[in-house]
């Protein structure tokens, strides 16, 4: 409330009175510029305070800023129309404050528009112990769902070697070693063709005979990429 009362003391009507009745008086000019400065500082202090003003308050500041510009332009125009002499330094300061308040108009309008925008729902961050993103996980499940019966260990070995070692950048977290991947896939509840607990190590890339699996992998990856980029 104190800020609002202070702004009221420097109302547009007071500025009009100062300019129109004592325009030739040097003291009046100093008081006038002081009123401009006071109002400008009060508005900027509120705009950039640690507690941002509400939309309703921004609209009030917008009205005060607009009224100020109208008053200064109209009153000084009226003084010139009456052929009142205003010193160059006063006219220069007047133009500086007109520019400052025009900038305030822009800032306040931007803040109003920003505050009126709906707050977007925060996206849930992707956290998975094995895969870097959701699309990679989907690719894994799609690949395993088409896996060859009796070749379960080879299927698991291929998908790990392909996504961890061959893809650049990899689709499986760098720190995930073959044993960690094996333990994870043993623990998940999904039933894949020929699934059984893997107790030994994963097969190496050279021992897999990968041509047909690479074709399946590429096809499934392309299908996912049509909707989501991996």
C-alpha positions as CSV (number, residue, x, y, z in Angstrom):
1,X,0.0,0.0,0.0
2,X,2.9,2.4,0.8
3,X,4.2,2.1,-2.8
4,X,0.7,2.8,-4.2
5,X,0.3,5.9,-2.0
6,X,3.8,7.1,-3.1
7,X,2.8,6.7,-6.8
8,X,-0.5,8.6,-6.1
9,X,1.6,11.6,-4.8
10,X,3.2,11.8,-8.2
11,X,0.0,11.6,-10.1
12,X,-0.4,12.8,-13.7
13,X,-2.6,15.7,-12.5
14,X,0.2,17.0,-10.4
15,X,2.6,16.8,-13.4
16,X,0.1,18.7,-15.5
17,X,-0.2,21.3,-12.9
18,X,3.5,21.7,-12.5
19,X,4.2,22.0,-16.2
20,X,1.2,24.1,-17.2
21,X,1.2,26.7,-14.4
22,X,4.9,27.2,-13.8
23,X,6.5,26.0,-17.1
24,X,8.9,29.0,-17.2
25,X,10.0,28.6,-13.6
26,X,13.3,26.8,-13.2
27,X,12.3,25.4,-9.8
28,X,9.1,24.1,-11.3
29,X,11.1,22.4,-14.0
30,X,13.3,20.7,-11.5
31,X,10.3,19.6,-9.5
32,X,8.7,18.3,-12.7
33,X,11.7,16.2,-13.6
34,X,12.0,14.9,-10.1
35,X,8.3,13.8,-10.3
36,X,9.1,11.9,-13.5
37,X,12.1,10.3,-11.9
38,X,10.2,9.3,-8.8
39,X,7.4,7.7,-10.8
40,X,9.8,5.9,-13.1
41,X,11.8,4.4,-10.2
42,X,8.7,3.3,-8.3
43,X,7.4,1.5,-11.3
44,X,10.7,-0.2,-12.2
45,X,11.3,-1.1,-8.6
46,X,8.0,-2.9,-8.5
47,X,8.5,-4.5,-11.9
48,X,11.8,-6.1,-10.9
49,X,11.2,-6.8,-7.3
50,X,11.8,-10.2,-5.8
51,X,8.1,-10.8,-5.6
52,X,6.8,-10.2,-9.2
53,X,3.6,-8.1,-9.4
54,X,0.3,-9.8,-10.2
55,X,-1.3,-9.5,-13.6
56,X,-3.8,-7.0,-12.0
57,X,-1.0,-4.9,-10.6
58,X,0.8,-5.0,-13.9
59,X,-2.3,-3.7,-15.7
60,X,-2.4,-0.8,-13.2
61,X,1.2,0.0,-13.8
62,X,0.5,-0.1,-17.5
63,X,-2.3,2.4,-17.1
64,X,-0.1,4.7,-15.0
65,X,2.7,4.5,-17.7
66,X,0.3,5.2,-20.5
67,X,-1.3,8.1,-18.7
68,X,2.1,9.6,-17.9
69,X,3.1,9.5,-21.6
70,X,-0.2,11.1,-22.7
71,X,0.0,13.8,-20.0
72,X,3.6,14.7,-20.8
73,X,3.1,14.8,-24.5
74,X,-0.2,16.8,-24.3
75,X,0.9,19.3,-21.7
76,X,4.2,20.1,-23.2
77,X,2.5,20.4,-26.6
78,X,0.1,22.8,-25.0
79,X,2.9,24.9,-23.6
80,X,4.6,25.1,-26.9
81,X,1.3,26.1,-28.5
82,X,1.2,29.0,-26.1
83,X,4.7,29.9,-27.2
84,X,6.1,29.3,-23.7
85,X,9.9,29.1,-23.7
86,X,11.3,25.8,-22.4
87,X,15.1,25.4,-22.1
88,X,16.8,22.9,-24.3
89,X,18.1,20.9,-21.3
90,X,14.5,20.5,-20.0
91,X,13.3,19.4,-23.5
92,X,16.1,16.9,-23.8
93,X,15.3,15.4,-20.4
94,X,11.6,15.3,-21.4
95,X,12.5,13.2,-24.5
96,X,14.7,10.9,-22.4
97,X,11.8,10.2,-20.0
98,X,9.3,9.7,-22.9
99,X,11.7,7.1,-24.2
100,X,12.1,5.5,-20.8
101,X,8.3,5.2,-20.3
102,X,7.8,3.9,-23.8
103,X,10.3,1.1,-22.9
104,X,8.3,0.5,-19.7
105,X,5.2,0.1,-21.9
106,X,6.9,-2.7,-23.8
107,X,8.3,-4.4,-20.7
108,X,5.0,-4.3,-18.9
109,X,3.0,-5.7,-21.9
110,X,5.5,-8.5,-22.2
111,X,5.2,-9.4,-18.6
112,X,1.4,-9.4,-18.8
113,X,1.5,-11.7,-21.8
114,X,4.0,-14.0,-20.1
115,X,1.9,-14.2,-16.9
116,X,-1.3,-14.9,-18.8
117,X,0.3,-17.9,-20.7
118,X,-0.8,-21.2,-19.2
119,X,2.0,-22.9,-17.3
120,X,3.1,-26.0,-19.3
121,X,2.9,-29.3,-17.5
122,X,6.4,-30.3,-16.6
123,X,7.6,-33.3,-18.6
124,X,8.5,-36.3,-16.6
125,X,12.2,-37.0,-16.8
126,X,13.2,-40.4,-18.2
127,X,14.9,-42.6,-15.6
128,X,15.7,-46.2,-16.5
129,X,18.6,-48.4,-15.3
130,X,19.4,-49.7,-18.7
131,X,18.1,-47.6,-21.6
132,X,18.8,-43.9,-22.3
133,X,15.3,-43.1,-23.6
134,X,11.8,-44.5,-23.9
135,X,12.1,-45.2,-27.6
136,X,15.2,-47.3,-27.0
137,X,13.3,-49.4,-24.5
138,X,10.4,-49.8,-27.0
139,X,12.8,-50.9,-29.6
140,X,14.2,-53.5,-27.3
141,X,10.8,-54.9,-26.5
142,X,9.7,-54.9,-30.2
143,X,12.9,-56.8,-31.1
144,X,12.6,-59.4,-28.4
145,X,8.9,-59.9,-29.2
146,X,10.0,-61.1,-32.7
147,X,12.9,-63.2,-31.3
148,X,13.7,-66.7,-32.5
149,X,12.7,-69.6,-30.3
150,X,15.7,-71.6,-29.2
151,X,17.9,-68.6,-29.9
152,X,17.0,-66.6,-26.8
153,X,20.6,-66.1,-25.5
154,X,21.7,-65.0,-29.0
155,X,18.8,-62.6,-29.2
156,X,19.7,-61.0,-25.9
157,X,23.3,-60.9,-26.8
158,X,22.6,-59.2,-30.1
159,X,20.3,-56.5,-28.8
160,X,22.9,-55.6,-26.1
161,X,25.9,-55.6,-28.5
162,X,23.9,-53.6,-31.1
163,X,22.5,-51.0,-28.8
164,X,25.5,-50.6,-26.5
165,X,28.5,-51.2,-28.7
166,X,27.4,-50.6,-32.4
167,X,25.0,-47.7,-32.1
168,X,26.7,-44.2,-31.9
169,X,25.7,-42.7,-29.6
170,X,24.7,-45.8,-27.7
171,X,21.1,-46.4,-26.7
172,X,22.1,-48.2,-23.5
173,X,23.8,-46.4,-20.7
174,X,27.6,-46.6,-21.1
175,X,28.2,-48.0,-17.6
176,X,25.9,-51.0,-18.2
177,X,28.1,-54.1,-18.5
178,X,26.9,-57.4,-20.1
179,X,26.4,-58.9,-16.7
180,X,24.2,-56.0,-15.5
181,X,22.1,-56.3,-18.7
182,X,21.8,-60.1,-18.3
183,X,20.7,-59.7,-14.7
184,X,18.1,-57.1,-15.6
185,X,16.6,-59.1,-18.4
186,X,16.4,-62.2,-16.2
187,X,14.5,-60.2,-13.6
188,X,11.9,-58.5,-15.9
189,X,8.5,-60.2,-16.1
190,X,8.0,-60.0,-19.8
191,X,7.9,-63.4,-21.6
192,X,9.9,-63.5,-24.8
193,X,10.1,-66.4,-27.3
194,X,12.2,-69.1,-25.7
195,X,13.0,-67.1,-22.6
196,X,15.0,-68.9,-19.9
197,X,17.4,-67.6,-17.2
198,X,20.8,-66.7,-18.7
199,X,23.5,-67.9,-16.3
200,X,26.6,-67.5,-18.5
201,X,27.9,-64.5,-20.3
202,X,26.5,-62.9,-23.4
203,X,27.8,-64.0,-26.8
204,X,30.3,-61.8,-28.6
205,X,29.3,-60.0,-31.8
206,X,31.6,-62.1,-34.0
207,X,29.9,-65.3,-32.8
208,X,26.3,-64.2,-33.5
209,X,25.8,-64.4,-37.2
210,X,24.0,-61.2,-37.2
211,X,22.7,-60.5,-40.7
212,X,19.1,-61.5,-40.3
213,X,18.9,-59.8,-36.9
214,X,20.4,-56.6,-38.2
215,X,17.6,-56.4,-40.8
216,X,14.9,-57.0,-38.2
217,X,16.5,-54.4,-35.9
218,X,16.7,-51.8,-38.7
219,X,13.1,-52.4,-39.7
220,X,11.8,-52.0,-36.2
221,X,14.0,-49.0,-35.5
222,X,12.6,-47.3,-38.6
223,X,9.1,-48.0,-37.5
224,X,9.7,-46.3,-34.2
225,X,11.6,-43.4,-35.8
226,X,8.5,-42.6,-37.9
227,X,6.8,-41.4,-34.7
228,X,9.7,-40.7,-32.3
229,X,13.3,-40.0,-32.9
230,X,15.7,-42.2,-31.0
